[in-house]
Amino acid sequence: MKTAILYESWHHGNTKKLCEAIKKEYNDVVLLNAKEDAIALEEYDLIGIASGIAYGKFYKEIEQITKEKMPEGKNIFLMYTCGKLGQDVTKSITKTLSSKKCTVLGTYGCTGYNTYGPLKLIGGMNKANPTEDEIQGAVKFYGDIISKLKK
């Protein structure tokens, strides 16, 4: 099964930490940086979409790539890091994926270090995040998805 994780992680690299931990454990996973890599997703059986959160949704670049370049009918998983959990931050991207007849197999989210806007004046919030437990939670999340697909 060919897997790619399309990610955008520019603020403090919080989301990239999750992606890199998965890549370290499952070295056949391809990481595609939304801002740096050529994005071609047709050849992959499973696609992860990973992003930081801004204004209550996945980063703009990820949203745009998903609209323009996501092939129809793919199996997808979502991952994100954000300043505060609790809000449905996947609504917009899930709507796009639904229009492309993609199946979202699961979502993993955790807090990340955040110094956006006035938070930088006080040194930010969630300085220690994502924690090692949160990073390993992302690896377990991916492993669970792979196990379900192999059944």
C-alpha positions in Angstrom: 0.0 0.0 0.0 1.5 3.3 -1.1 1.0 6.1 1.4 1.7 9.8 1.2 1.2 12.5 3.8 0.6 15.9 2.3 1.5 18.4 5.0 1.9 22.1 5.8 3.7 23.1 9.0 5.3 26.5 9.0 4.6 28.2 12.3 6.7 26.1 14.7 6.9 22.8 12.9 4.4 21.2 15.2 2.6 19.2 12.5 5.9 18.3 10.8 6.9 16.5 14.0 3.9 14.2 13.8 4.6 13.5 10.1 8.3 12.8 10.7 7.6 10.4 13.6 5.2 8.4 11.3 7.9 8.4 8.6 10.5 7.2 11.1 8.3 4.3 12.1 6.9 3.5 8.7 9.8 4.3 6.3 7.8 3.6 3.2 5.5 6.6 3.8 6.3 9.6 1.5 6.1 13.1 3.0 5.0 15.8 0.6 5.5 19.4 1.8 2.7 21.5 0.4 5.0 24.5 -0.1 8.1 22.8 -1.4 7.3 19.6 -3.3 5.6 18.8 -6.6 2.2 17.4 -5.6 1.0 14.4 -7.5 -1.3 12.1 -5.5 -2.8 9.7 -8.1 -0.3 6.9 -7.4 -1.1 6.7 -3.7 -3.6 4.3 -2.1 -3.8 6.2 1.2 -3.3 9.9 1.6 -2.8 11.8 4.9 -3.6 15.5 5.0 -1.8 17.1 7.9 -1.8 20.8 8.8 -1.6 23.4 11.4 -4.9 25.3 12.0 -5.5 28.9 11.3 -8.9 30.7 11.7 -10.6 27.4 12.6 -9.5 25.3 9.6 -6.6 23.7 7.8 -4.0 26.0 6.4 -5.1 27.8 3.2 -2.4 26.0 1.0 -3.6 22.6 2.1 -7.2 23.5 1.5 -6.3 24.7 -2.0 -4.2 21.7 -3.0 -7.0 19.4 -1.8 -9.5 21.2 -4.0 -7.2 21.3 -7.0 -5.2 18.1 -6.9 -6.9 15.4 -4.8 -8.0 12.5 -7.1 -11.5 11.2 -6.6 -12.2 8.1 -4.5 -9.1 8.0 -2.3 -8.8 6.8 1.2 -7.8 9.7 3.4 -6.8 10.4 7.0 -6.5 13.8 8.6 -4.0 15.1 11.2 -3.6 18.6 12.7 -2.0 20.6 15.5 -3.7 23.6 16.9 -3.6 26.0 19.8 -6.8 24.8 21.4 -8.7 21.6 20.9 -12.5 21.4 20.9 -13.5 23.1 17.7 -14.4 21.2 14.5 -11.5 22.3 12.4 -12.0 19.6 9.7 -15.4 20.8 8.5 -14.1 22.7 5.4 -11.6 20.1 4.2 -14.0 17.2 4.9 -16.6 19.0 2.7 -14.0 19.2 -0.1 -13.1 15.5 0.3 -16.7 14.5 0.3 -17.2 16.3 -3.1 -14.4 14.2 -4.4 -15.9 11.0 -3.2 -13.0 10.4 -0.8 -13.4 8.3 2.3 -12.0 9.9 5.5 -10.8 7.0 7.7 -10.0 9.0 10.8 -8.8 12.2 12.3 -6.0 12.9 14.8 -5.5 16.2 16.4 -3.4 17.5 19.3 -2.2 20.8 20.7 0.9 22.6 19.4 3.1 25.5 20.4 1.3 28.7 19.4 2.7 32.2 19.3 0.2 33.6 16.8 -0.8 37.3 17.2 -0.9 38.6 20.8 0.2 35.3 22.2 3.8 36.1 21.2 3.8 39.0 23.6 3.4 36.5 26.5 5.6 33.8 25.1 2.9 31.8 23.5 0.9 28.8 24.7 1.5 25.1 24.7 5.3 25.5 24.7 5.9 21.8 25.3 3.5 20.6 22.6 3.2 18.4 20.8 4.5 16.2 23.6 6.2 12.9 23.0 3.0 11.2 24.0 1.0 13.3 21.4 3.6 12.5 18.7 3.5 8.8 19.5 -0.3 9.1 19.5 -0.1 10.1 15.9 2.1 7.1 15.1 -0.4 4.8 16.8 -3.3 6.5 14.9 -1.6 5.8 11.6 -0.7 2.2 12.6 -4.4 1.6 13.5 -5.5 2.9 10.1 -3.0 0.6 8.3 -4.2 -2.4 10.4 -7.8 -1.7 9.5 -7.1 -1.4 5.8 -5.1 -4.7 5.8 -8.0 -6.7 7.2 
